Amino acid sequence: MELIYDLDELKKSILEGDPELAEELAKSILESGVSSLKAIKDAVIPGILEAGELWKQGVYFVPDIVLSAEAFKSAMAVLEKEQTGANRKKVGKFLICSVEGDIHDLGKNIVSSMLKASGFEIHDIGVDVPISKFIEKVKEVRPDIVGLGAYMSTTAATIKDYIQALESEGLRSGLKVMVGGVRISEQYVKELGADEWGRDGVHAAENALKLMGGES
Ligand code: B12
């Protein structure tokens, strides 16, 4: 009973955009023995998704959604620390970013969290990432999978340029490409020349594991 109450409070702190409370609750939930993955799945993600819904309905305005994003980040900072425990076996390296011109990062951050929880080593190179920086980082990190997030119709159309750049730099072979964002659909994935996509964090993690040859 107590536990459900705490998870509910954490969700509420994200929905209502209270970063300090979210951090505090995340800590106390972990102390009470709940796994970080459960807290992420049952409180943090539902909280941020509900905030996104309220924005879509015109109930939330920019300051509201920005505060919810802050609260999401502060809870995740606590919960992710727990997940990067020493004994976690890494299933592969995953490099992720939002493409140039796109500063949306909530979806990317959720996906990163789910992938981390699934055992991936995450290299998040941020938002508004130009092709040149993306290529430079791929060369440096040598990931197994790259994830490109694009959240507007204009930026989604540029994903194919990132994939072409990988090809012309001789980096595409052996490297898997995943794409995501509200404008992306399963059919679009093929058109872009990517390997997989993720409807949401759980779907993204399932497909990433599938690409690594593991169970989905
Ligand atoms: C929140 C939000 C913002 C916030 C962003 C806060 C932040 N830190 O991210 C703020 C207020 C800053 C913002 C700004 C803008 N926004 Co905005 N924003 C949204 C909104 C409401 C929600 C996006 C979101 O976070 N959703 C919640 C997350 C969890 O869902 P998601 O992104 O789909 O992610 C999931 C999946 O797609 C998938 N996924 C996501 N990424 C990836 C990556 C990989 C690799 C994989 C596998 C899967 C995956 O898993 C995620 C987890 O479930 C959308 C509306 C919408 N329907 O999406 C508009 C929306 C994306 N924004 C829009 C616009 C136009 C803008 C602005 C240009 C507005 C303006 N005039 O100032 C600016 C600037 C944007 C820029 N240059 O990047 C438009 C885009 C329209 C279009 N042309 O396509 C939308 C669609 C709203 C609309 N209907 O008009 N925005």
Residues whose N, C-alpha, C, O or C-beta is under 5 A from the ligand:
A	BS01	B12	G52 W55 V62 I65 A69 G101 D102 I103 H104 D105 L106 G107 K108 I110 V111 G147 L148 G149 Y151 M152 S153 T154 M178 V179 G180 G181 V182 W197 G198 R199 D200 G201 A204
